[in-house]
Amino acid sequence: MDALIVIFLSGLLSLFVAFAKKPILVLLTACAGLITAAILLMNQWNNPYSLFDYKGLEFTHTSISYSLIAILFAFLAILAGFKSFKEQPDHVGDYIGLFLFSLTGALCMVSFTDLFMFFLGLEIMSIPIYVLAGTAKKDVRSSEAALKYFLTGSFATGILLFGIAWVYGATGTFDVNELASVINMEDTHSSLLYVGVLLILSSFLFKVGAAPFHFWSPDVYSGSPSVVTGFMAAVVKLGAFGAFIKLFTVCFPALHDFWSPALVILAILTMFVGNLSALSQTTFKRLLAYSSITHVGYALLTILTQSPESESNLIFYLFSYGFSVIALITIAMIINDEQDRLEAFKGLAKRNPILGFVAVLALLSLAGVPPLVGFFGKYLVFSTAISEYPTLVIIAIINSGIGIYYYLKTVITVVSKDELPESNAKLSVTGIQWFVLAVCSFGLLFGGFFVSCI
């Protein structure tokens, strides 16, 4: 709870520090808040004492793990986007403050103990992103992205509230543990509960971008500023999945036979829709969006298996995915192609070998090539699920093979000796961006070995 308050106050303070018209002070304020919050969470790992306590939030080892990863990704995203923030010095505090407020909601999403706090966390996480998606005011696609995300997000929120109301009507409680006890004690369940679970499931599938609830994702990823796209793909997705697995493994495991068949079908649909759509993409962020949809399909296997290792597998899978996304988004911001063409990556390794190396690492990790961290993420998810869902894992492996095609196609573009005629200008990389890429590269190369050691 202390860490959550520190992050919120850092966001608030960033808004006031911005009046000094010195963007670096805003960045230092945000970074100091994030580092302090991370230290408080690490201290809370073995010492559960908290200066501020609220029964609606509980920071267990699992929620602390999610929170630390979310803070790390938010830290990297803010650093990566600082160069673009400075282009509008009057709004640096607004942008960074909104990122921190959204992160506050993500921490609530992974540590809630009742459905009321879960809903508040979801809205606190989502509303700043609705605003940030539309901050590229000169780009009509950004306004379109913000409007689409807001309208579809509001619709999904309404479905979620309706589902929570039905679940409350069937059980008489919002508390997660009490809810699980009521459901486990009953041999037969009210139809209200079944309808409520389906409504909650559909709203979650929207938030994580699973098919057929993915229709907002390509346009929002493509139209939003690049740093916002990276934050959505890494932090927002982590918060949504953290709440997803917590609710369905704690509250609704007794109903597993009811909701799992639908999730199996949607996981298969999600993998194929994401992969087959990605094959024909010519713009970078739309490719990233469909790739994200595919990875959601893989991550849904952890929700289905309900094993003791599922939650740790999901944490590591999102951990591995986040490094790749942030690295690629940072490189896209460095290339700074207004049309967001994949062709803009042509000859990147020739123009700047280090950037080319990091881009290849990130793409191969997304493809699941050993010994990169993405391979270990997929291995953990597939190896746990294969005993219960062997056919589904085989389908996932086939889809991984399809994904390798367009990832390697992009790798070939990066290492190509040809360059676009307009790409002769030297790439400008700030020291902060080098730091972000170094951290991501370290995570991509050694994240798997670190996890195997612990």
C-alpha positions in Angstrom: 0.0 0.0 0.0 2.9 2.4 0.8 4.4 1.9 -2.7 1.0 2.6 -4.4 0.7 5.9 -2.4 4.3 6.9 -3.3 3.6 6.3 -7.1 0.4 8.3 -6.9 2.0 11.2 -5.1 4.9 11.1 -7.6 2.4 11.5 -10.4 0.7 14.4 -8.5 4.0 16.0 -7.8 5.1 15.7 -11.4 2.2 17.9 -12.4 3.4 20.7 -10.1 7.1 20.3 -10.8 6.2 20.8 -14.5 5.4 24.5 -13.8 9.2 25.0 -13.5 9.4 24.4 -17.3 12.3 22.0 -16.8 11.4 18.5 -18.2 14.4 16.9 -16.5 13.1 17.8 -13.1 9.8 16.1 -13.9 11.6 13.0 -15.1 13.8 12.9 -12.0 10.7 13.2 -9.8 9.0 10.3 -11.5 12.1 8.1 -11.4 12.7 8.8 -7.7 9.1 7.9 -7.0 9.3 4.6 -9.0 12.6 3.6 -7.4 11.3 4.4 -3.9 8.1 2.4 -4.6 10.2 -0.6 -5.8 12.3 -0.5 -2.6 9.2 -0.4 -0.4 7.8 -3.4 -2.2 11.0 -5.4 -2.0 11.2 -4.6 1.7 7.6 -5.8 2.1 8.5 -9.2 0.6 9.8 -10.5 3.9 8.3 -7.8 6.2 4.5 -7.5 5.6 4.3 -4.3 7.8 2.9 -1.3 5.9 2.6 2.2 7.2 -0.7 2.6 5.4 -3.1 -0.4 5.3 -6.4 -0.9 3.5 -8.3 -4.2 3.6 -9.3 -3.9 -0.1 -5.6 -4.3 -1.1 -3.2 -7.1 -0.1 0.4 -7.3 -1.3 1.3 -10.9 -1.3 4.5 -12.3 -2.9 2.6 -12.8 -6.2 1.1 -9.3 -6.3 4.5 -7.8 -5.3 6.1 -9.7 -8.2 3.5 -8.3 -10.6 4.0 -4.8 -9.1 7.8 -4.8 -9.4 7.6 -5.9 -13.0 5.0 -3.2 -13.8 7.1 -0.5 -12.1 10.2 -1.7 -14.1 8.3 -1.5 -17.4 6.7 1.9 -16.6 10.2 3.2 -15.6 11.7 2.0 -18.9 8.7 3.3 -21.0 8.9 6.8 -19.4 12.7 6.9 -20.0 12.3 5.7 -23.6 9.6 8.4 -24.3 11.3 11.3 -22.6 12.8 12.6 -25.9 9.4 12.8 -27.4 7.9 14.3 -24.2 10.4 17.2 -24.5 9.1 18.1 -27.9 6.1 19.5 -26.0 7.7 21.0 -22.8 4.4 22.4 -21.6 2.9 18.9 -21.3 5.8 16.8 -20.0 4.2 16.8 -16.5 0.9 15.8 -17.9 2.2 12.9 -19.8 4.4 11.5 -17.1 1.8 12.1 -14.4 -0.8 10.1 -16.5 1.6 7.2 -16.9 2.1 7.1 -13.1 -1.6 7.3 -12.4 -2.2 4.4 -14.8 0.5 2.5 -13.1 -1.3 3.1 -9.8 -4.4 1.4 -11.2 -2.3 -1.5 -12.5 -1.0 -2.1 -8.9 -4.6 -2.1 -7.6 -5.5 -4.6 -10.3 -3.0 -7.2 -9.1 -3.6 -6.7 -5.4 -7.3 -6.3 -4.9 -9.2 -8.4 -2.4 -12.8 -7.4 -3.4 -14.5 -6.7 -6.7 -15.1 -3.0 -5.7 -11.4 -2.3 -5.5 -10.8 -4.3 -8.7 -13.2 -2.1 -10.6 -11.6 1.1 -9.2 -8.2 -0.2 -10.2 -9.4 -1.0 -13.7 -10.7 2.5 -14.2 -7.7 4.2 -12.7 -5.5 2.2 -15.0 -7.6 2.7 -18.1 -8.8 6.4 -18.1 -5.2 7.9 -18.3 -4.6 5.6 -21.3 -7.7 6.9 -23.0 -6.2 10.4 -22.7 -2.7 9.4 -23.6 -3.8 7.6 -26.8 -5.0 10.9 -28.2 -2.0 13.1 -27.2 -0.6 13.3 -30.8 -2.9 16.2 -31.7 -1.5 16.7 -35.2 -2.2 13.1 -36.1 -5.8 12.3 -36.9 -5.1 8.6 -36.2 -4.3 9.4 -32.6 -7.7 11.1 -32.1 -9.3 8.1 -33.7 -7.4 5.7 -31.4 -8.4 7.6 -28.3 -12.1 7.7 -29.3 -12.2 4.0 -30.3 -10.4 3.0 -27.1 -12.7 5.1 -24.9 -16.0 4.0 -26.5 -15.1 0.3 -26.7 -13.5 0.4 -23.2 -16.6 2.0 -21.8 -18.8 -0.6 -23.3 -16.6 -3.4 -21.9 -16.7 -1.7 -18.5 -20.5 -1.7 -18.6 -20.4 -5.4 -19.3 -18.0 -5.9 -16.4 -20.2 -4.0 -14.0 -23.3 -5.9 -15.2 -21.4 -9.2 -14.6 -20.3 -8.1 -11.1 -23.8 -7.2 -10.2 -25.1 -10.7 -11.3 -22.3 -12.4 -9.3 -23.2 -10.3 -6.3 -26.8 -11.2 -6.7 -26.0 -14.9 -6.7 -23.4 -14.8 -3.8 -24.2 -11.7 -1.7 -20.6 -10.6 -1.4 -17.9 -8.6 -3.2 -15.0 -10.0 -1.2 -12.8 -12.4 -3.2 -12.2 -15.0 -0.5 -15.8 -15.0 0.7 -16.9 -15.3 -2.9 -14.7 -18.4 -3.4 -16.1 -19.9 -0.2 -19.7 -19.4 -1.2 -19.2 -20.9 -4.6 -17.2 -23.9 -3.3 -19.7 -24.7 -0.6 -22.6 -25.0 -3.1 -23.2 -28.1 -5.1 -25.6 -26.3 -7.5 -25.3 -22.7 -8.6 -27.7 -20.1 -9.6 -28.0 -19.1 -13.2 -27.3 -15.6 -12.1 -23.7 -16.7 -11.2 -23.2 -18.4 -14.6 -24.3 -15.3 -16.5 -22.2 -13.1 -14.3 -19.1 -15.2 -14.8 -19.6 -15.1 -18.6 -20.0 -11.3 -18.6 -16.9 -10.9 -16.5 -15.0 -13.3 -18.7 -15.9 -11.4 -21.9 -14.9 -8.0 -20.4 -11.5 -9.5 -19.4 -11.0 -10.8 -22.9 -11.6 -7.4 -24.2 -9.1 -5.8 -21.9 -6.3 -8.2 -22.8 -7.2 -8.0 -26.5 -8.3 -11.6 -27.2 -10.3 -12.5 -30.3 -13.1 -11.8 -31.1 -12.8 -8.9 -28.7 -9.6 -7.6 -30.3 -11.1 -5.3 -32.9 -9.9 -2.2 -31.0 -6.3 -3.3 -30.6 -4.7 -2.7 -34.1 -6.2 0.8 -34.6 -5.4 1.9 -31.0 -1.8 0.5 -31.1 -1.3 2.1 -34.6 -2.8 5.5 -33.8 -1.4 6.0 -30.3 2.0 7.7 -29.8 4.7 5.0 -29.8 5.5 5.3 -26.1 1.8 4.9 -25.2 1.7 1.8 -27.4 4.6 0.3 -25.5 3.1 1.1 -22.1 -0.2 -0.5 -23.1 1.5 -3.6 -24.4 3.7 -4.0 -21.3 2.1 -2.5 -18.2 -1.6 -2.4 -19.0 -1.6 -6.0 -20.3 0.3 -7.1 -17.2 -2.3 -5.5 -14.9 -5.2 -6.9 -16.8 -3.8 -10.5 -16.9 -2.8 -10.3 -13.2 -6.4 -9.5 -12.3 -7.7 -12.1 -14.8 -5.8 -15.1 -13.4 -6.4 -14.0 -9.8 -10.1 -13.8 -10.2 -10.5 -17.0 -12.1 -8.1 -19.1 -10.0 -9.3 -17.8 -6.6 -13.0 -17.1 -7.2 -14.2 -19.3 -10.0 -12.1 -22.5 -10.0 -15.2 -24.5 -9.0 -16.8 -23.4 -12.2 -13.8 -24.3 -14.4 -15.8 -26.9 -16.3 -18.3 -24.3 -17.2 -16.1 -21.5 -18.5 -13.0 -23.4 -19.7 -14.6 -24.8 -23.0 -15.3 -21.3 -24.2 -11.8 -20.1 -23.2 -10.3 -23.0 -25.1 -12.1 -22.1 -28.3 -11.3 -18.4 -27.9 -7.6 -19.1 -27.2 -7.4 -21.0 -30.5 -9.2 -18.3 -32.3 -7.0 -15.6 -30.8 -3.8 -17.4 -31.9 -4.9 -17.9 -35.4 -6.5 -14.4 -35.8 -3.3 -12.7 -34.5 -0.8 -14.8 -36.5 -2.7 -14.9 -39.9 -3.5 -11.2 -39.7 0.1 -10.3 -38.9 1.4 -12.0 -42.0 0.1 -9.2 -44.3 1.0 -6.2 -42.2 3.2 -3.5 -43.7 3.3 -1.1 -40.7 5.2 -1.7 -37.5 2.7 -1.0 -34.8 -0.1 -2.9 -36.5 2.3 -5.8 -36.7 3.0 -5.4 -33.0 -0.7 -5.3 -32.3 -1.5 -8.6 -34.0 1.6 -10.1 -32.5 0.3 -9.0 -29.1 -3.0 -10.7 -29.9 -1.2 -13.9 -30.6 0.7 -13.8 -27.4 -2.6 -13.3 -25.5 -3.7 -16.6 -26.9 -0.6 -18.3 -25.5 -1.0 -16.6 -22.1 -4.6 -17.8 -21.9 -3.2 -21.3 -21.4 -2.1 -20.3 -17.9 -5.7 -19.3 -17.1 -6.9 -22.7 -18.3 -4.5 -24.9 -16.5 -5.3 -23.8 -13.0 -2.0 -25.5 -11.7 0.1 -24.1 -8.8 2.7 -23.0 -11.4 0.3 -21.2 -13.6 0.6 -17.8 -11.9 4.4 -17.8 -11.8 4.4 -19.0 -15.5 2.2 -16.1 -16.5 4.3 -13.6 -14.6 7.4 -14.8 -16.4 5.7 -14.9 -19.7 4.6 -11.3 -19.4 8.1 -10.4 -18.1 9.7 -11.8 -21.2 7.2 -10.2 -23.6 7.5 -6.8 -22.0 11.2 -6.5 -22.6 10.8 -7.3 -26.3 8.0 -4.7 -26.8 9.8 -1.9 -25.0 13.0 -2.5 -26.9 11.2 -2.5 -30.3 9.1 0.6 -29.4 12.2 2.4 -28.3 13.9 1.6 -31.6 10.8 2.7 -33.5 10.9 6.0 -31.7 14.6 6.4 -32.7 13.8 5.6 -36.4 10.9 8.1 -36.1 9.2 7.2 -39.3 5.9 9.2 -39.5 4.2 6.6 -41.7 5.3 3.8 -39.3 6.4 1.6 -42.2 8.1 -1.7 -41.6 10.4 -0.7 -44.5 11.8 2.0 -42.3 13.7 -0.8 -40.4 15.4 -1.8 -43.7 19.2 -1.7 -43.3 19.0 -0.8 -39.6 21.8 -3.1 -38.7 24.0 -1.4 -41.3 23.1 2.1 -40.2 23.6 1.3 -36.5 24.8 -2.2 -35.7 23.9 -1.9 -32.0 20.3 -0.9 -32.7 20.1 -3.7 -35.3 21.4 -6.2 -32.7 18.8 -5.2 -30.1 16.0 -5.3 -32.7 17.0 -8.8 -33.8 17.2 -10.0 -30.1 13.7 -8.6 -29.4 12.2 -10.2 -32.5 13.8 -13.6 -31.9 12.6 -13.5 -28.3 9.0 -12.9 -29.5 9.4 -15.8 -31.8 10.6 -18.0 -28.9 14.1 -18.8 -30.2 16.4 -20.2 -27.5 18.3 -19.2 -25.4 16.4 -15.9 -25.3 14.0 -15.1 -22.5 10.9 -15.5 -24.8 11.8 -19.2 -25.3 11.8 -19.9 -21.6 8.4 -18.0 -21.3 6.8 -20.2 -23.9 8.4 -23.4 -22.6 7.1 -22.8 -19.1 3.5 -22.1 -20.3 3.4 -25.0 -22.8 5.1 -27.6 -20.5 2.6 -26.9 -17.7 -0.5 -27.0 -20.0 0.4 -30.1 -22.1 -0.8 -32.6 -19.5 -4.3 -31.2 -19.5 -4.6 -29.6 -22.9 -2.2 -31.5 -25.3 -4.2 -30.6 -28.4 -4.3 -27.0 -27.5 -0.5 -26.9 -26.9 0.1 -28.6 -30.3 -2.0 -25.8 -31.9 0.0 -23.2 -30.0 3.3 -24.7 -31.2 1.9 -24.7 -34.8 1.1 -21.0 -34.3 4.5 -20.4 -33.0 5.8 -21.8 -36.2 3.6 -19.4 -38.2 4.8 -16.5 -36.0 8.5 -17.3 -36.8 7.8 -16.6 -40.4 6.9 -12.9 -40.0 9.4 -12.3 -37.1 12.2 -13.7 -39.3 10.9 -11.7 -42.2 11.3 -8.5 -40.1 14.7 -9.7 -38.9 15.8 -10.0 -42.6 14.5 -6.4 -43.1 16.6 -5.2 -40.2 19.8 -6.9 -41.4 19.3 -6.1 -45.1 22.2 -4.3 -46.8 19.7 -2.2 -48.8 18.4 1.0 -47.3 15.5 3.4 -48.1 16.7 6.4 -50.1 15.4 8.8 -47.4 17.1 6.9 -44.6 20.6 8.3 -45.0 20.3 10.6 -42.0 22.2 9.5 -39.0 20.1 8.0 -36.2 20.0 10.2 -33.1 20.0 8.1 -29.9 20.1 9.8 -26.5 22.0 8.4 -23.5 18.7 7.6 -21.8 17.5 5.5 -24.7 20.8 3.6 -24.8 20.2 2.8 -21.1 16.7 1.5 -21.9 18.0 -0.7 -24.7 20.8 -2.0 -22.5 18.4 -3.0 -19.7 16.1 -4.7 -22.3 19.0 -6.5 -23.9 20.2 -7.8 -20.6 16.7 -9.0 -19.8 16.3 -10.7 -23.2 19.7 -12.4 -23.0 19.9 -13.4 -19.3 16.3 -13.3 -18.0 15.8 -17.0 -18.7 19.0 -18.0 -17.0 18.1 -15.9 -14.0 14.7 -17.6 -13.6 16.2 -21.0 -14.1 18.6 -20.3 -11.2 15.9 -19.3 -8.8 
